[in-house]
Amino acid sequence: MASQTAAKSDKNYRNVVVTATDLTFGTKLDKAMLRTVRYPKDAVPNGAYSSMDSVAGQTTKVFMSAREPVTAIKLSSRGGGLSMLVRPSMRA
């Protein structure tokens, strides 16, 4: 009986990747900066990720607070904007 209740309860939740600490924009994400938490299905933000592998290596486009859900709109696969594209010896 308890296992049936647990199974029904699991169906109402989904894994969501969140930040482990505060992050600045232009931060290239690795697994040490991320955590996975359980969210009620009806509270999962649009564009949220359920696997750390799907966001590792991407770069933040905005400042993010600790325990904030990582969503597609907050990430860039190219880097952190113009500042990441200009060589260190150059200015923009």
N, C-alpha and C positions, 0 to 999 in steps of 0.2 A: 504494500500500500504506500509506504513512504517513497519507494523508488518511482512509483507512478506519479506521485505528486511532484517529485523532483524533476522528472522528465517533462511534465506539463509546464513547470516553472521555467525550465531551460528554454522552452519554445518562445517564451515571452521576453527573452533577453538576447542581446547580440554583443559580440566583442567590438570594442571601439578603441582605436589607437589614440593615446593622449600624450602630451609632453610630460617628461619627468621633472623638468625644471623650467625656469623662465628662459626664453630664447630670443635673441635679437634677429632682425631681418638679415638675410644673406647667410644664415647658418646652414651648413650642409649636414643633414640629419644622419645619425647612425643609431643603431639599436640601443646604445647606452643612454641616449637622450629620450627614449620612448618607453611607454608602458601600455599594456592592454588592460582595459577595465570592462566590466559588464554594464551595459545600459539597457533600460527597458526599451523594447523595440519601437514604441511610439515616441520616444524621446531622442532617438538617434538623429544627429544633425545631417542635413543633406550633404552629400559628398564625403561623408566620413569613411575612413578606412577600417578594415577589420584585421588586417595583417601588417605587422611591422615591416615585413619584406617588401610590401608595396610602396612604402615611403622612404625606406633607407636609401640614401644617396641623393634624394631630392633636396632642394634648398627652400628655406622659408622666404616668403615675399613680404611678410609682416612680422611685427613683434608678437610673440606668443607667451602667454602666462603658463606657469606650471599647472598641470592637470587639465589643460585645454584640449578639446578634441582636435585632431589633425584632419583638416578637410582639403579637398582638391583645390579650392579657390585660394588657399593660403600657401600653396606650394608652386615651385617652378622647377622643371627638370633641367633648365638651361643655366640656372644660377641666380644670384640675388640682384638682378637688374644691371644697369650700366656700370656700377662700381665693380661688379664681378667680371665684366668684359674688358675693362681698361687695364693695361699692364701696369705693374707697380711703379715703373719709371715715368708713366704718362699721367696726364690730368684730363679731367672732363668737366 
